[in-house]
């Protein structure tokens, strides 16, 4: 039989951070090296479509395990529906003696676990993670949390997300731009950012706020209009590829005042693109940006602090340059594929060499 490994995740064509991470792995030759068969479980679709896609993915899994020699299964997991689907897949794989990695990407898994789950479901979650042969998380904060539910701490480790260095186009807009990329929703702090920008626009009338992403578009357009800044807030829609690179090239500051995060790809892209970062102290962000060293971090929900942080970046070009240079250096040391892919190689090698 041919020996293969499996990766289970959302569609590589999706719009989330997991899809971005997986595409980096594939482009860096990780799939080819480990003979990985990719199984997509769901994308941005209705519950019915997600259920159908899940059944299809389960059928693929059964076929592959039945007719191929499967070494390990690498499961990229989020919370809620993703957890339910992936926990079933993990149990199926373990039943057939396949080594399993859970790679936790959710920025809200602790909230899901603590506030949305019954005690019985919490027990199920603990059993799921303890069943895995390896649990990968995205930051030191998430490692601390996962170790509260995983008994064997040698199973848990941090592997940061990675992005390639970005070959930026020339700057097209000769103005100061605050850039946000992500889902337009309260969890990402978009309302706070627009409120802070209303304060900033009074002091810096030449500055624009560019919001790239999908979500509550009508809500935030209305908010900008009520605040009298709708002529300075540009809604870009979903941006990717060359369009995203142009947005980064044009940007003066990248701002992500989230309430919940795993390890946001946008922060890494801003670091790689040499764009100054203002963000919040949640999830894996402090592992990437140390406040006052590689950028400025504020507590989520503090609009006054967000206003001051962005204003400081706009006022002090020398300080902004210091942050940009420090962030780029840290990116190259910690978050480039040349650093991250070898860590994944080591995990695969370790598991595949273990005896059942």
C-alpha positions as CSV (number, residue, x, y, z in Angstrom):
1,X,0.0,0.0,0.0
2,X,1.1,3.6,-0.6
3,X,1.9,5.4,2.6
4,X,0.2,8.8,3.0
5,X,-0.7,11.4,5.6
6,X,-4.0,13.3,5.8
7,X,-4.8,16.9,6.6
8,X,-8.4,17.8,7.4
9,X,-9.4,21.4,7.3
10,X,-11.7,24.0,5.8
11,X,-11.5,24.6,2.0
12,X,-8.1,26.0,0.8
13,X,-10.2,28.4,-1.2
14,X,-11.9,29.8,1.9
15,X,-11.5,33.3,3.3
16,X,-10.4,32.5,6.8
17,X,-7.0,32.5,8.4
18,X,-6.8,28.7,8.4
19,X,-7.0,28.6,4.6
20,X,-4.2,31.1,4.4
21,X,-2.0,29.0,6.7
22,X,-2.7,25.8,4.8
23,X,-1.9,27.5,1.5
24,X,1.5,28.6,2.9
25,X,2.3,25.0,3.9
26,X,1.4,23.8,0.5
27,X,3.4,26.4,-1.4
28,X,6.4,25.7,0.8
29,X,6.4,22.0,-0.3
30,X,5.2,20.6,3.0
31,X,2.4,18.6,1.4
32,X,4.7,17.1,-1.2
33,X,7.3,16.2,1.4
34,X,4.9,14.3,3.6
35,X,2.6,13.0,0.8
36,X,-0.4,14.7,2.3
37,X,-3.9,14.1,1.0
38,X,-6.1,17.1,1.8
39,X,-9.7,16.6,3.0
40,X,-11.8,19.8,3.0
41,X,-14.7,19.5,5.5
42,X,-16.5,22.8,5.1
43,X,-16.3,26.4,3.9
44,X,-18.4,29.5,4.2
45,X,-21.8,27.9,3.5
46,X,-25.2,27.1,5.0
47,X,-25.5,24.5,7.7
48,X,-27.0,22.0,5.2
49,X,-24.2,22.5,2.8
50,X,-21.6,22.1,5.6
51,X,-23.3,18.9,6.7
52,X,-23.2,17.5,3.1
53,X,-19.6,18.5,2.7
54,X,-18.8,16.8,6.1
55,X,-20.4,13.6,4.9
56,X,-18.4,13.7,1.7
57,X,-15.2,14.3,3.7
58,X,-16.0,11.4,6.0
59,X,-16.5,9.2,2.9
60,X,-13.1,10.2,1.6
61,X,-11.6,9.5,5.0
62,X,-13.1,6.0,5.1
63,X,-11.9,5.2,1.6
64,X,-8.3,6.4,2.3
65,X,-8.0,4.6,5.6
66,X,-9.4,1.4,4.0
67,X,-7.2,1.4,0.9
68,X,-4.1,3.3,1.8
69,X,-1.5,3.1,4.6
70,X,-2.3,6.3,6.6
71,X,0.5,7.4,8.9
72,X,-1.1,10.4,10.6
73,X,-4.0,12.8,10.4
74,X,-3.5,16.5,10.9
75,X,-6.8,18.1,12.0
76,X,-7.1,21.9,11.8
77,X,-9.8,22.7,14.3
78,X,-11.8,25.8,15.3
79,X,-14.7,26.0,17.7
80,X,-18.5,25.2,17.7
81,X,-19.5,23.4,14.4
82,X,-15.9,22.8,13.5
83,X,-15.2,21.2,16.8
84,X,-18.2,18.8,16.4
85,X,-17.2,17.7,12.9
86,X,-13.5,17.4,13.7
87,X,-14.0,15.5,16.9
88,X,-16.0,12.8,15.0
89,X,-13.2,12.6,12.4
90,X,-10.6,12.2,15.1
91,X,-12.5,9.4,16.9
92,X,-12.9,7.6,13.6
93,X,-9.2,7.9,12.8
94,X,-8.1,6.8,16.2
95,X,-10.4,3.7,16.0
96,X,-8.3,2.6,13.1
97,X,-5.0,3.3,14.9
98,X,-4.0,6.4,13.0
99,X,-1.8,9.0,14.8
100,X,-3.7,12.3,15.2
101,X,-2.7,15.9,15.5
102,X,-5.2,18.6,16.6
103,X,-4.1,22.0,15.4
104,X,-6.3,24.5,17.3
105,X,-6.8,27.8,15.4
106,X,-9.9,29.3,17.1
107,X,-9.6,32.6,18.9
108,X,-12.7,31.9,20.9
109,X,-12.3,28.2,22.0
110,X,-11.9,29.1,25.6
111,X,-15.1,31.2,25.4
112,X,-16.8,28.3,23.6
113,X,-15.6,25.9,26.3
114,X,-16.3,27.9,29.4
115,X,-19.5,29.8,28.4
116,X,-21.3,27.7,25.8
117,X,-20.8,24.1,26.8
118,X,-22.5,22.0,29.4
119,X,-20.4,20.0,31.8
120,X,-21.0,16.9,29.7
121,X,-19.8,18.7,26.6
122,X,-16.8,19.9,28.4
123,X,-15.9,16.3,29.3
124,X,-16.3,15.4,25.6
125,X,-13.9,18.2,24.7
126,X,-11.3,17.2,27.3
127,X,-11.6,13.6,26.1
128,X,-11.1,14.7,22.5
129,X,-7.9,16.6,23.2
130,X,-6.5,13.9,25.4
131,X,-7.1,11.4,22.7
132,X,-4.8,13.3,20.2
133,X,-1.2,12.3,19.9
134,X,-0.2,16.0,19.6
135,X,-2.0,19.3,20.2
136,X,-0.6,22.3,18.4
137,X,-1.7,25.8,19.6
138,X,-0.8,29.2,18.2
139,X,0.7,31.2,21.1
140,X,1.9,31.0,24.7
141,X,-1.4,32.2,26.0
142,X,-3.2,29.3,24.2
143,X,-0.6,26.9,25.4
144,X,-1.3,27.9,29.0
145,X,-5.0,27.4,28.4
146,X,-4.8,24.1,26.6
147,X,-2.7,22.7,29.4
148,X,-5.6,23.1,31.8
149,X,-7.5,20.4,29.8
150,X,-4.7,18.1,28.4
151,X,-3.3,15.8,31.0
152,X,0.0,14.9,29.3
153,X,1.7,18.3,28.8
154,X,4.4,16.7,26.5
155,X,1.6,16.4,23.9
156,X,1.1,20.2,23.6
157,X,3.3,22.7,21.8
158,X,3.3,26.0,20.1
159,X,3.7,26.4,16.3
160,X,3.2,30.0,15.2
161,X,1.4,30.8,12.0
162,X,3.7,31.7,9.1
163,X,3.5,34.0,6.1
164,X,5.9,34.5,3.3
165,X,7.8,37.7,2.8
166,X,5.7,40.0,0.7
167,X,7.0,41.6,-2.5
168,X,5.1,44.8,-2.3
169,X,4.0,46.9,-5.3
170,X,4.7,50.7,-5.3
171,X,2.6,52.9,-3.0
172,X,-0.3,54.3,-5.1
173,X,-2.0,56.6,-2.6
174,X,0.0,59.6,-1.3
175,X,-1.9,59.9,2.0
176,X,-1.9,58.4,5.5
177,X,-4.0,55.3,5.7
178,X,-5.1,53.2,8.6
179,X,-5.8,49.7,7.3
180,X,-8.0,47.0,8.8
181,X,-8.3,43.5,7.3
182,X,-10.6,40.9,8.7
183,X,-14.2,40.1,9.3
184,X,-16.3,43.3,9.9
185,X,-17.8,42.4,13.2
186,X,-17.8,43.3,16.9
187,X,-15.3,40.5,17.7
188,X,-12.7,42.3,15.6
189,X,-13.3,45.6,17.3
190,X,-14.5,47.4,14.1
191,X,-17.0,49.6,15.9
192,X,-14.3,50.7,18.4
193,X,-12.0,51.4,15.5
194,X,-14.5,53.6,13.7
195,X,-15.3,55.5,16.9
196,X,-11.5,56.0,17.5
197,X,-11.1,57.2,13.9
198,X,-13.8,59.8,14.4
199,X,-11.6,61.3,17.1
200,X,-8.5,61.0,15.0
201,X,-10.1,62.6,11.9
202,X,-10.6,65.8,13.8
203,X,-6.9,66.1,14.5
204,X,-5.6,64.5,11.3
205,X,-8.1,65.5,8.6
206,X,-5.9,64.0,5.8
207,X,-6.0,60.5,7.2
208,X,-8.3,57.8,5.8
209,X,-9.6,54.5,7.4
210,X,-9.7,51.6,4.9
211,X,-11.7,48.5,6.1
212,X,-11.1,45.3,4.1
213,X,-13.4,42.4,4.7
214,X,-16.9,41.1,4.7
215,X,-19.5,41.2,7.5
216,X,-21.8,43.9,8.9
217,X,-21.2,46.3,6.1
218,X,-24.5,48.3,6.4
219,X,-24.1,48.7,10.1
220,X,-20.6,50.2,9.9
221,X,-21.4,52.4,6.9
222,X,-24.3,53.8,9.0
223,X,-22.0,54.3,12.0
224,X,-19.5,56.2,9.9
225,X,-22.3,58.4,8.4
226,X,-23.7,59.2,11.9
227,X,-20.2,60.2,13.0
228,X,-19.8,62.4,9.9
229,X,-16.7,60.5,8.7
230,X,-18.3,58.5,5.9
231,X,-16.2,60.4,3.3
232,X,-13.0,59.3,5.1
233,X,-13.9,55.6,5.7
234,X,-13.4,53.3,2.6
235,X,-15.0,49.9,2.6
236,X,-12.8,47.7,0.4
237,X,-14.7,44.4,0.4
238,X,-12.8,41.2,0.7
239,X,-9.2,41.7,-0.5
240,X,-6.7,39.0,-1.3
241,X,-3.6,38.4,-3.5
242,X,-2.3,41.5,-5.4
243,X,-5.1,43.7,-4.1
244,X,-4.2,42.9,-0.5
245,X,-0.5,43.6,-1.2
246,X,-1.5,46.9,-2.7
247,X,-3.5,47.8,0.4
248,X,-0.5,46.9,2.6
249,X,1.8,49.0,0.4
250,X,-0.5,52.0,0.7
251,X,-1.0,51.6,4.5
252,X,0.7,53.7,7.2
253,X,-0.7,51.8,10.1
254,X,-2.3,48.3,10.4
255,X,-4.9,48.3,13.1
256,X,-6.6,45.2,14.6
257,X,-8.4,46.0,17.9
258,X,-9.9,42.5,18.3
259,X,-11.6,41.1,21.4
260,X,-10.7,37.5,20.5
261,X,-7.9,36.0,18.4
262,X,-5.9,32.9,17.8
263,X,-2.9,34.2,15.9
264,X,-4.0,36.6,13.3
265,X,-2.4,36.4,9.9
266,X,-3.0,40.1,9.2
267,X,-0.6,41.0,12.0
268,X,2.2,38.8,10.5
269,X,1.5,40.2,7.0
270,X,1.8,43.8,8.3
271,X,5.1,42.9,10.1
272,X,6.4,41.3,6.9
273,X,5.2,44.3,4.8
274,X,6.8,46.8,7.2
275,X,3.6,48.5,8.2
276,X,3.3,49.8,11.8
277,X,1.0,47.8,14.0
278,X,-1.6,48.9,16.6
279,X,-3.6,46.0,18.0
280,X,-5.0,44.5,21.2
281,X,-3.6,42.3,23.9
282,X,-5.6,39.2,23.1
283,X,-4.8,35.7,21.9
284,X,-1.4,35.3,20.2
285,X,-1.0,39.0,19.4
286,X,1.4,39.7,22.3
287,X,3.7,36.8,21.1
288,X,4.1,38.7,17.8
289,X,4.0,42.4,19.0
290,X,5.5,43.4,22.3
291,X,3.9,46.6,23.4
292,X,6.3,49.5,23.0
293,X,8.9,47.4,21.1
294,X,7.3,46.2,17.8
295,X,4.2,48.2,18.0
296,X,1.5,49.4,20.3
297,X,-1.1,47.2,22.1
298,X,-4.2,48.3,23.9
299,X,-6.8,46.5,26.0
300,X,-9.8,45.5,23.8
301,X,-12.7,47.9,24.1
302,X,-10.7,50.9,25.2
303,X,-11.5,53.5,22.5
304,X,-9.6,56.3,24.2
305,X,-6.4,54.2,24.4
306,X,-6.9,53.1,20.8
307,X,-7.2,56.8,19.8
308,X,-4.0,57.7,21.6
309,X,-2.1,54.7,20.2
310,X,-3.0,55.5,16.6
311,X,-2.4,59.3,17.1
312,X,1.1,58.5,18.6
313,X,1.9,56.4,15.5
314,X,0.8,59.2,13.2
315,X,2.6,62.0,15.1
316,X,6.0,60.3,15.6
317,X,7.5,59.1,12.3
318,X,10.8,58.1,14.0
319,X,9.0,56.0,16.6
320,X,6.9,54.4,13.9
321,X,10.0,53.5,11.9
322,X,11.6,51.9,15.0
323,X,8.5,49.8,15.5
324,X,8.5,48.7,11.9
325,X,12.1,47.7,11.9
326,X,11.8,45.8,15.1
327,X,8.7,44.0,13.9
328,X,10.3,43.0,10.5
329,X,13.3,41.6,12.3
330,X,11.1,39.6,14.7
331,X,9.1,38.3,11.7
332,X,12.2,37.0,10.1
333,X,13.4,35.4,13.3
334,X,10.1,33.8,14.3
335,X,7.3,33.7,11.7
336,X,8.7,33.1,8.3
337,X,8.1,29.7,6.6
338,X,11.8,28.9,6.9
339,X,11.4,28.9,10.6
340,X,7.9,27.3,11.0
341,X,8.0,24.5,8.4
342,X,11.0,22.7,10.1
343,X,9.0,22.7,13.4
344,X,6.1,20.9,11.7
345,X,8.6,18.5,10.0
346,X,9.9,17.6,13.5
347,X,6.4,16.9,14.8
348,X,5.5,14.7,11.8
349,X,8.9,12.9,12.1
350,X,8.4,12.3,15.8
351,X,4.9,10.9,15.5
352,X,5.6,8.7,12.5
353,X,8.6,7.2,14.1
354,X,6.7,6.3,17.3
355,X,5.5,2.8,17.7
356,X,1.7,2.3,18.0
